């Protein structure tokens, strides 16, 4: 292999590596194809712990309003029939429609 061929191969490898690294953050969005593939908020997520999020609102000790659910919260943008939906408080991650957290505000 000549020096020029080796340099060309090295440049090609560097280009492919840089392109792959640049595309990596978008891979999930490209291959997911459905809202269900979006991240679900875990009760152990530090923000969820701070906001006392529970996937089952009946298990939230600090919930005072028995009708308060993620599905009727102002920050929830899922459809009424969906089991989960995006919550803007959690950056669009999915929360359970039957969940609750201390940031709950009645849907306007
Ligand atoms: Fe549910 Fe509203 Fe809390 Fe989001 S902000 S987790 S929709 S109660």
Backbone and ligand atoms as CSV (ligand in chain L), in Angstrom:
chain,resi,resn,atom,element,x,y,z
A,1,UNK,N,N,0.847,-1.181,0.000
A,1,UNK,CA,C,0.000,0.000,0.000
A,1,UNK,C,C,0.889,1.239,0.000
A,2,UNK,N,N,0.567,2.191,-0.876
A,2,UNK,CA,C,1.364,3.413,-0.944
A,2,UNK,C,C,0.954,4.345,0.186
A,3,UNK,N,N,1.797,5.359,0.429
A,3,UNK,CA,C,1.505,6.319,1.493
A,3,UNK,C,C,0.205,7.080,1.195
A,4,UNK,N,N,-0.011,7.440,-0.105
A,4,UNK,CA,C,-1.232,8.153,-0.476
A,4,UNK,C,C,-2.477,7.303,-0.235
A,5,UNK,N,N,-2.403,6.017,-0.555
A,5,UNK,CA,C,-3.550,5.134,-0.331
A,5,UNK,C,C,-3.844,5.007,1.154
A,6,UNK,N,N,-2.803,4.905,1.959
A,6,UNK,CA,C,-2.985,4.802,3.414
A,6,UNK,C,C,-3.615,6.079,3.963
A,7,UNK,N,N,-3.147,7.246,3.462
A,7,UNK,CA,C,-3.729,8.527,3.905
A,7,UNK,C,C,-5.203,8.621,3.517
A,8,UNK,N,N,-5.536,8.171,2.292
A,8,UNK,CA,C,-6.924,8.208,1.824
A,8,UNK,C,C,-7.796,7.319,2.712
A,9,UNK,N,N,-7.292,6.129,3.005
A,9,UNK,CA,C,-8.058,5.213,3.873
A,9,UNK,C,C,-8.254,5.813,5.265
A,10,UNK,N,N,-7.202,6.430,5.798
A,10,UNK,CA,C,-7.287,7.038,7.122
A,10,UNK,C,C,-8.326,8.176,7.119
A,11,UNK,N,N,-8.286,9.007,6.075
A,11,UNK,CA,C,-9.253,10.117,5.980
A,11,UNK,C,C,-10.687,9.587,5.892
A,12,UNK,N,N,-10.867,8.518,5.095
A,12,UNK,CA,C,-12.195,7.924,4.942
A,12,UNK,C,C,-12.701,7.390,6.291
A,13,UNK,N,N,-11.819,6.726,7.042
A,13,UNK,CA,C,-12.189,6.187,8.351
A,13,UNK,C,C,-12.578,7.321,9.315
A,14,UNK,N,N,-11.805,8.402,9.287
A,14,UNK,CA,C,-12.106,9.543,10.172
A,14,UNK,C,C,-13.458,10.144,9.803
A,15,UNK,N,N,-13.737,10.302,8.499
A,15,UNK,CA,C,-15.036,10.843,8.066
A,15,UNK,C,C,-16.184,9.964,8.537
A,16,UNK,N,N,-16.045,8.638,8.360
A,16,UNK,CA,C,-17.103,7.720,8.770
A,16,UNK,C,C,-17.324,7.775,10.282
A,17,UNK,N,N,-16.242,7.864,11.044
A,17,UNK,CA,C,-16.348,7.917,12.502
A,17,UNK,C,C,-17.063,9.186,12.936
A,18,UNK,N,N,-16.653,10.315,12.364
A,18,UNK,CA,C,-17.268,11.600,12.726
A,18,UNK,C,C,-18.747,11.593,12.347
A,19,UNK,N,N,-19.072,11.083,11.160
A,19,UNK,CA,C,-20.466,11.025,10.716
A,19,UNK,C,C,-21.286,10.140,11.648
A,20,UNK,N,N,-20.733,8.997,12.023
A,20,UNK,CA,C,-21.436,8.079,12.935
A,20,UNK,C,C,-21.672,8.698,14.287
A,21,UNK,N,N,-20.674,9.379,14.819
A,21,UNK,CA,C,-20.829,10.021,16.123
A,21,UNK,C,C,-21.862,11.142,16.067
A,22,UNK,N,N,-21.894,11.885,14.954
A,22,UNK,CA,C,-22.854,12.979,14.810
A,22,UNK,C,C,-24.279,12.446,14.693
A,23,UNK,N,N,-24.452,11.280,14.078
A,23,UNK,CA,C,-25.791,10.727,13.854
A,23,UNK,C,C,-26.313,9.937,15.051
A,24,UNK,N,N,-25.450,9.499,15.929
A,24,UNK,CA,C,-25.844,8.619,17.043
A,24,UNK,C,C,-27.006,9.151,17.881
A,25,UNK,N,N,-27.014,10.439,18.258
A,25,UNK,CA,C,-28.130,10.908,19.088
A,25,UNK,C,C,-29.500,10.803,18.409
A,26,UNK,N,N,-29.517,10.750,17.082
A,26,UNK,CA,C,-30.783,10.709,16.367
A,26,UNK,C,C,-31.217,9.294,16.007
A,27,UNK,N,N,-30.406,8.333,16.314
A,27,UNK,CA,C,-30.700,6.951,15.936
A,27,UNK,C,C,-32.000,6.468,16.547
A,28,UNK,N,N,-32.255,6.787,17.816
A,28,UNK,CA,C,-33.488,6.345,18.465
A,28,UNK,C,C,-34.711,6.910,17.755
A,29,UNK,N,N,-34.655,8.190,17.408
A,29,UNK,CA,C,-35.790,8.810,16.724
A,29,UNK,C,C,-35.995,8.217,15.339
A,30,UNK,N,N,-34.899,7.885,14.669
A,30,UNK,CA,C,-35.011,7.331,13.329
A,30,UNK,C,C,-35.636,5.944,13.337
A,31,UNK,N,N,-35.298,5.142,14.323
A,31,UNK,CA,C,-35.728,3.754,14.324
A,31,UNK,C,C,-36.940,3.482,15.199
A,32,UNK,N,N,-37.385,4.435,16.011
A,32,UNK,CA,C,-38.470,4.156,16.950
A,32,UNK,C,C,-39.808,3.990,16.232
A,33,UNK,N,N,-40.257,4.995,15.502
A,33,UNK,CA,C,-41.474,4.869,14.713
A,33,UNK,C,C,-42.766,4.941,15.493
A,34,UNK,N,N,-42.732,5.008,16.824
A,34,UNK,CA,C,-43.968,5.112,17.587
A,34,UNK,C,C,-43.711,5.828,18.902
A,35,UNK,N,N,-44.791,6.400,19.442
A,35,UNK,CA,C,-44.677,7.117,20.709
A,35,UNK,C,C,-44.295,6.179,21.836
A,36,UNK,N,N,-44.679,4.891,21.715
A,36,UNK,CA,C,-44.382,3.929,22.768
A,36,UNK,C,C,-42.884,3.735,22.934
A,37,UNK,N,N,-42.121,4.045,21.889
A,37,UNK,CA,C,-40.683,3.861,21.963
A,37,UNK,C,C,-40.011,4.991,22.737
A,38,UNK,N,N,-40.744,6.091,22.998
A,38,UNK,CA,C,-40.169,7.180,23.772
A,38,UNK,C,C,-39.942,6.707,25.199
A,39,UNK,N,N,-39.048,7.388,25.866
A,39,UNK,CA,C,-38.704,7.006,27.231
A,39,UNK,C,C,-39.885,7.170,28.179
A,40,UNK,N,N,-40.081,6.175,29.000
A,40,UNK,CA,C,-41.062,6.263,30.093
A,40,UNK,C,C,-40.343,6.839,31.311
A,41,UNK,N,N,-41.023,7.686,32.045
A,41,UNK,CA,C,-40.463,8.198,33.292
A,41,UNK,C,C,-40.513,7.080,34.326
A,42,UNK,N,N,-39.391,6.857,34.942
A,42,UNK,CA,C,-39.299,5.859,36.007
A,42,UNK,C,C,-39.518,6.551,37.354
A,43,UNK,N,N,-40.155,5.862,38.272
A,43,UNK,CA,C,-40.368,6.438,39.606
A,43,UNK,C,C,-39.042,6.695,40.320
A,44,UNK,N,N,-37.989,6.016,39.868
A,44,UNK,CA,C,-36.684,6.193,40.509
A,44,UNK,C,C,-35.856,7.307,39.866
A,45,UNK,N,N,-36.362,7.893,38.780
A,45,UNK,CA,C,-35.700,9.032,38.142
A,45,UNK,C,C,-35.579,10.144,39.192
A,46,UNK,N,N,-34.422,10.801,39.298
A,46,UNK,CA,C,-34.250,11.831,40.343
A,46,UNK,C,C,-35.326,12.924,40.322
A,47,UNK,N,N,-35.739,13.356,39.129
A,47,UNK,CA,C,-36.805,14.373,39.053
A,47,UNK,C,C,-38.122,13.784,39.535
A,48,UNK,N,N,-38.396,12.544,39.163
A,48,UNK,CA,C,-39.630,11.880,39.593
A,48,UNK,C,C,-39.665,11.727,41.112
A,49,UNK,N,N,-38.524,11.390,41.684
A,49,UNK,CA,C,-38.451,11.262,43.149
A,49,UNK,C,C,-38.721,12.626,43.784
A,50,UNK,N,N,-38.088,13.672,43.253
A,50,UNK,CA,C,-38.266,15.023,43.807
A,50,UNK,C,C,-39.715,15.478,43.715
A,51,UNK,N,N,-40.398,15.075,42.627
A,51,UNK,CA,C,-41.790,15.494,42.429
A,51,UNK,C,C,-42.787,14.443,42.927
A,52,UNK,N,N,-42.272,13.390,43.565
A,52,UNK,CA,C,-43.105,12.333,44.160
A,52,UNK,C,C,-44.011,11.666,43.127
A,53,UNK,N,N,-43.476,11.530,41.901
A,53,UNK,CA,C,-44.258,10.897,40.831
A,53,UNK,C,C,-44.533,9.437,41.137
A,54,UNK,N,N,-45.780,9.029,40.935
A,54,UNK,CA,C,-46.168,7.619,41.044
A,54,UNK,C,C,-46.925,7.252,39.778
A,55,UNK,N,N,-46.595,6.094,39.213
A,55,UNK,CA,C,-47.300,5.618,38.021
A,55,UNK,C,C,-48.756,5.308,38.350
A,56,UNK,N,N,-49.021,4.954,39.582
A,56,UNK,CA,C,-50.381,4.705,40.053
A,56,UNK,C,C,-50.704,5.791,41.085
A,57,UNK,N,N,-51.550,6.734,40.678
A,57,UNK,CA,C,-51.849,7.884,41.534
A,57,UNK,C,C,-52.374,7.477,42.905
A,58,UNK,N,N,-53.048,6.341,43.004
A,58,UNK,CA,C,-53.604,5.919,44.297
A,58,UNK,C,C,-52.495,5.573,45.299
A,59,UNK,N,N,-51.267,5.427,44.793
A,59,UNK,CA,C,-50.141,5.111,45.683
A,59,UNK,C,C,-49.351,6.361,46.082
A,60,UNK,N,N,-49.811,7.546,45.638
A,60,UNK,CA,C,-49.127,8.799,45.955
A,60,UNK,C,C,-49.676,9.332,47.280
A,61,UNK,N,N,-48.868,9.267,48.314
A,61,UNK,CA,C,-49.303,9.639,49.664
A,61,UNK,C,C,-49.674,11.120,49.777
A,62,UNK,N,N,-49.022,11.980,48.982
A,62,UNK,CA,C,-49.259,13.424,49.093
A,62,UNK,C,C,-50.407,13.923,48.216
A,63,UNK,N,N,-51.043,13.055,47.482
A,63,UNK,CA,C,-52.141,13.457,46.586
A,63,UNK,C,C,-53.387,13.710,47.435
A,64,UNK,N,N,-53.899,14.931,47.378
A,64,UNK,CA,C,-55.077,15.314,48.179
A,64,UNK,C,C,-56.373,15.210,47.381
A,65,UNK,N,N,-56.297,15.472,46.079
A,65,UNK,CA,C,-57.478,15.448,45.210
A,65,UNK,C,C,-57.575,14.063,44.555
A,66,UNK,N,N,-58.584,13.302,44.922
A,66,UNK,CA,C,-58.734,11.934,44.418
A,66,UNK,C,C,-59.004,11.892,42.912
A,67,UNK,N,N,-59.367,13.013,42.306
A,67,UNK,CA,C,-59.620,13.034,40.861
A,67,UNK,C,C,-58.367,13.431,40.070
A,68,UNK,N,N,-57.311,13.838,40.771
A,68,UNK,CA,C,-56.091,14.317,40.101
A,68,UNK,C,C,-55.311,13.160,39.495
A,69,UNK,N,N,-55.154,13.191,38.194
A,69,UNK,CA,C,-54.411,12.173,37.444
A,69,UNK,C,C,-53.581,12.881,36.376
A,70,UNK,N,N,-52.533,12.221,35.916
A,70,UNK,CA,C,-51.758,12.793,34.805
A,70,UNK,C,C,-52.673,13.103,33.617
A,71,UNK,N,N,-53.638,12.229,33.355
A,71,UNK,CA,C,-54.495,12.406,32.181
A,71,UNK,C,C,-55.329,13.684,32.221
A,72,UNK,N,N,-55.540,14.271,33.400
A,72,UNK,CA,C,-56.278,15.539,33.460
A,72,UNK,C,C,-55.399,16.681,33.968
A,73,UNK,N,N,-54.091,16.504,33.812
A,73,UNK,CA,C,-53.123,17.527,34.215
A,73,UNK,C,C,-52.805,18.432,33.027
A,74,UNK,N,N,-52.571,19.674,33.318
A,74,UNK,CA,C,-52.277,20.653,32.272
A,74,UNK,C,C,-50.972,20.371,31.542
A,75,UNK,N,N,-50.064,19.637,32.159
A,75,UNK,CA,C,-48.761,19.359,31.548
A,75,UNK,C,C,-48.767,18.087,30.702
A,76,UNK,N,N,-49.894,17.367,30.690
A,76,UNK,CA,C,-50.016,16.095,29.977
A,76,UNK,C,C,-50.568,16.350,28.592
A,77,UNK,N,N,-49.942,15.758,27.563
A,77,UNK,CA,C,-50.435,15.981,26.200
A,77,UNK,C,C,-50.817,14.683,25.488
A,78,UNK,N,N,-51.050,13.617,26.238
A,78,UNK,CA,C,-51.527,12.378,25.629
A,78,UNK,C,C,-53.009,12.471,25.319
A,79,UNK,N,N,-53.492,11.531,24.487
A,79,UNK,CA,C,-54.926,11.471,24.190
A,79,UNK,C,C,-55.640,10.837,25.382
A,80,UNK,N,N,-56.920,11.160,25.588
A,80,UNK,CA,C,-57.648,10.590,26.732
A,80,UNK,C,C,-57.635,9.061,26.758
A,81,UNK,N,N,-57.600,8.439,25.584
A,81,UNK,CA,C,-57.639,6.972,25.520
A,81,UNK,C,C,-56.260,6.312,25.694
A,82,UNK,N,N,-55.198,7.093,25.696
A,82,UNK,CA,C,-53.841,6.530,25.804
A,82,UNK,C,C,-53.521,6.099,27.230
A,83,UNK,N,N,-52.780,5.013,27.357
A,83,UNK,CA,C,-52.332,4.548,28.679
A,83,UNK,C,C,-51.192,5.408,29.201
A,84,UNK,N,N,-50.433,5.986,28.291
A,84,UNK,CA,C,-49.298,6.851,28.638
A,84,UNK,C,C,-49.304,8.060,27.713
A,85,UNK,N,N,-48.685,9.122,28.173
A,85,UNK,CA,C,-48.585,10.296,27.321
A,85,UNK,C,C,-47.429,11.180,27.744
A,86,UNK,N,N,-47.012,12.067,26.842
A,86,UNK,CA,C,-45.893,12.952,27.152
A,86,UNK,C,C,-46.253,13.978,28.238
A,87,UNK,N,N,-45.287,14.273,29.071
A,87,UNK,CA,C,-45.454,15.291,30.118
A,87,UNK,C,C,-44.362,16.331,29.920
A,88,UNK,N,N,-44.760,17.602,29.814
A,88,UNK,CA,C,-43.771,18.651,29.561
A,88,UNK,C,C,-42.874,18.891,30.770
A,89,UNK,N,N,-43.332,18.579,31.959
A,89,UNK,CA,C,-42.488,18.735,33.157
A,89,UNK,C,C,-41.286,17.793,33.076
A,90,UNK,N,N,-41.502,16.624,32.453
A,90,UNK,CA,C,-40.422,15.656,32.301
A,90,UNK,C,C,-39.819,15.711,30.899
A,91,UNK,N,N,-39.862,16.864,30.278
A,91,UNK,CA,C,-39.220,17.057,28.981
A,91,UNK,C,C,-39.817,16.228,27.866
A,92,UNK,N,N,-41.113,15.891,27.976
A,92,UNK,CA,C,-41.769,15.126,26.920
A,92,UNK,C,C,-41.673,13.623,27.089
A,93,UNK,N,N,-41.025,13.159,28.127
A,93,UNK,CA,C,-41.006,11.715,28.397
A,93,UNK,C,C,-42.425,11.280,28.751
A,94,UNK,N,N,-42.677,9.974,28.592
A,94,UNK,CA,C,-44.018,9.447,28.838
A,94,UNK,C,C,-44.272,9.205,30.317
A,95,UNK,N,N,-45.463,9.577,30.745
A,95,UNK,CA,C,-45.920,9.269,32.105
A,95,UNK,C,C,-47.210,8.470,31.982
A,96,UNK,N,N,-47.536,7.754,33.029
A,96,UNK,CA,C,-48.759,6.964,33.032
A,96,UNK,C,C,-49.973,7.888,33.123
A,97,UNK,N,N,-50.997,7.627,32.306
A,97,UNK,CA,C,-52.224,8.436,32.359
A,97,UNK,C,C,-52.856,8.379,33.743
A,98,UNK,N,N,-52.630,7.266,34.450
A,98,UNK,CA,C,-53.186,7.095,35.799
A,98,UNK,C,C,-52.184,7.490,36.879
A,99,UNK,N,N,-51.121,8.191,36.464
A,99,UNK,CA,C,-50.104,8.617,37.415
A,99,UNK,C,C,-50.424,9.960,38.044
A,100,UNK,N,N,-49.488,10.423,38.831
A,100,UNK,CA,C,-49.629,11.718,39.516
A,100,UNK,C,C,-48.266,12.161,40.016
A,101,UNK,N,N,-48.056,13.481,40.083
A,101,UNK,CA,C,-46.882,14.019,40.778
A,101,UNK,C,C,-47.285,15.345,41.406
A,102,UNK,N,N,-46.402,15.884,42.236
A,102,UNK,CA,C,-46.731,17.090,43.003
A,102,UNK,C,C,-46.833,18.339,42.138
A,103,UNK,N,N,-46.482,18.264,40.856
A,103,UNK,CA,C,-46.633,19.415,39.959
A,103,UNK,C,C,-47.991,19.434,39.273
A,104,UNK,N,N,-48.855,18.516,39.632
A,104,UNK,CA,C,-50.165,18.413,38.975
A,104,UNK,C,C,-50.922,19.748,39.032
A,105,UNK,N,N,-51.447,20.156,37.873
A,105,UNK,CA,C,-52.294,21.346,37.746
A,105,UNK,C,C,-53.465,20.935,36.860
A,106,UNK,N,N,-54.672,21.232,37.311
A,106,UNK,CA,C,-55.868,20.843,36.541
A,106,UNK,C,C,-55.785,21.384,35.121
A,107,UNK,N,N,-56.096,20.508,34.160
A,107,UNK,CA,C,-56.060,20.896,32.739
A,107,UNK,C,C,-57.005,22.071,32.508
A,108,UNK,N,N,-56.509,23.092,31.832
A,108,UNK,CA,C,-57.310,24.296,31.578
A,108,UNK,C,C,-58.354,24.034,30.500
L,1,LIG,FE1,FE,-48.455,13.796,35.643
L,1,LIG,FE2,FE,-48.891,16.421,35.540
L,1,LIG,FE3,FE,-46.991,15.451,37.137
L,1,LIG,FE4,FE,-46.663,15.410,34.505
L,1,LIG,S1,S,-46.832,17.237,35.808
L,1,LIG,S2,S,-46.219,13.729,35.921
L,1,LIG,S3,S,-48.747,15.021,33.780
L,1,LIG,S4,S,-49.210,15.092,37.307
